């Protein structure tokens, strides 16, 4: 590319890879919005709920880091849309087969995504009863194709179907792929600890939990997934040795299920009650603040120093909190000295500029993104006007 020094090739590859996560996060929110509209939520309520999910949950924070969670979130939300996004219509065998194949292939993204297969099969049965036995069977059968490909992939690269390529130990010879964390500790960490609590890093789930009952009345299949999959992920990873997810932002392993849980926001906002809107705005502001702090500073800069995130035995400290990143944010906001490369507010355009990519090249990339935003907002506004005229 013009304006890119030859020595920055690796930097550009990394930038392109992270752009994929930004895309997957955006796709997750788009699928979420489309699904709510498909189950009868008004356009304005669905748009408000999508804005909350996109800005006030870790789906936003993880759009800027190279983890697999945004892709998994997009896959799960897309399958929910495919199966349950057409109102009361029966699930076709084609939709069941395609959904199963997608879920099976999702195990290549992360093997633990296999947990989603029984959750989606159960959701089909809960929604349509005996009439859906065939669809549930087809979903499971098709998913076996993707799982078989995962086993073949593992055998080819790592020597056995159940060898997933993960290291057996990390710093301090700490074992990784075991399940020896006490259940109470993992549950406390995910629900109440200051550094990993889902309620701190995704405040809208509080309102979403209250909306699950209303979602159940509208669409039992989507409601079943929104309840079952977060619970499966919660109890599974609560026992995992490295339940905290290594160096990362918030409850990393729960991120894909948070979007599903937030489907409960749609029916709550559709009620139009003023007190619910006020609560939703508060959770939006609070959640957006948490995500902005997570994106405006390097969690690695805060977590890597010994004794803050892990103790001397490389065990996660349950009293760790976001306060360290808030202090870093304030330090770089008020300090006059520029941060070193990779630290401070080094989102990709800042990072690339410091790395030597020309301002002109960055300006062209930025203008393309701004143009896409303007076109999208214009079309969305036109659609809102059309809906208002139809209802008016």
Buried (B, 14 or more C-beta within 10 A) or exposed (E): EEBBEEEBEEBBEBBEEBBEBBBBBBBBBBBBBBBBBBBBBBBBBBBBBBBBBBBBBBBBBBBBBEBBBBBBBBBBBBBBBBBBBBEEEEBBEEBBBBBBBBBBBBBBBBBBBBBBBBBBBBBBBBBBEEEBEEBBBBBBBBBEBBBEBBBEBBEEEEEEBEEBEEEEEBEEEBEEEEEEBEEEBBBBBBBEBEBBBBBBBBBBBEBBBBBBEBBBEBBBBBBBBBBBBBEBBBEBBBBBBBBBBBEBBBBBBBBBBBBBBBBBBBBBBBEEEEEBBEBBEBBBEEBBBBBBBBBBBBBBBBBEEEEBBBEEEBEBBBEBBBEBBBEBBEEBEEEEEEBEEEBBBBEBBBBBBBBEBBEEBBEEBEEEEEEEEEEEEEEEEEEEEEEEEEEE
